[in-house]
Amino acid sequence: MRTPVVDFHNHVGRYGRLYMDDDPDRFVGFMDQAGVDRACMFNVWYGDASYGNDMTAKFVATYPERFVGACFVNPHYPEEIVPELERGFGELGMRYIKLYPAYLGRPVDDPLYEVVFEWAEPRGAVILSHHDRWPEPRRYIGLAHRFPNIRWVIAHGGNGPLGQEEAVVAAQAAPNIYLETSTSFGDGRTIEYLVEGAGEDRVLFGSDMPEQDVRYQLGRVITADISTQAKCKVLGLNAMKLLELDTDHV
């Protein structure tokens, strides 16, 4: 099976596990070992979103043919959100938005996020949101109906059995909801469950590097009991279509 591999979920920033140490060269080395063509990167480790986004931009600038940047924003500082989104998508050339509700201490449909969604809706932006503390992906159903031009990506496939069930329910309720595969709570049938529930066109491979090992996360998809066509879509073709990535560097 030969197909482009696009990893939709990766972190920039110093992290002890796997000895990544904020090193783009080492990161690309792991990608090469695993057979990953492109990695979508973001930095959520700082309250100063601009600082983290600048670190992401440096990664992308080092390997523009391998890395794709995503813009993180922090609702604790609402006055900074729109200027940072404009800078991220304009000056820094980022391709989607990353949210992390656990930092805010409130779920993704909290009113403090409205400014993000109002900016993203007319642009048809893609939003990837973490889910861990609140395994309630059903919340996306209301958001997807209110903001139908946004493409919503539920990180980690909802995380855990309950989260996975609700993520599939959400994807079935709205065609603009996608599921991303990285998780430390999955079992031997998680990939099959997400693909069968959401459809092979709306599941995206992610590894959560460097918090998790891309080789293990990739193996979960490669060995899943789904068709070769579905594997090709999940591993990269869906992400390329969603983010409008060119095929010259895969």
Secondary structure, DSSP 8 states (H G I E B T S, - for coil): -----EEEEEE-S--TGGG-TT-HHHHHHHHHHHT--EEEEE--S-S-HHHHHHHHHHHHHHSTTTEEEEEE--TTSGGGHHHHHHHHHTTS---EEEE-HHHHTS-TTSGGGHHHHHHHGGGT-EEEE--SS---TTHHHHHHHHSTTSEEEEGGGGSHHHHHHHHHHHHHH-TTEEEE---SS--TTHHHHHHHHH-GGGEE----BTTS-HHHHHHHHHTSSS-HHHHHIIIIIHHHHHHT--STT-
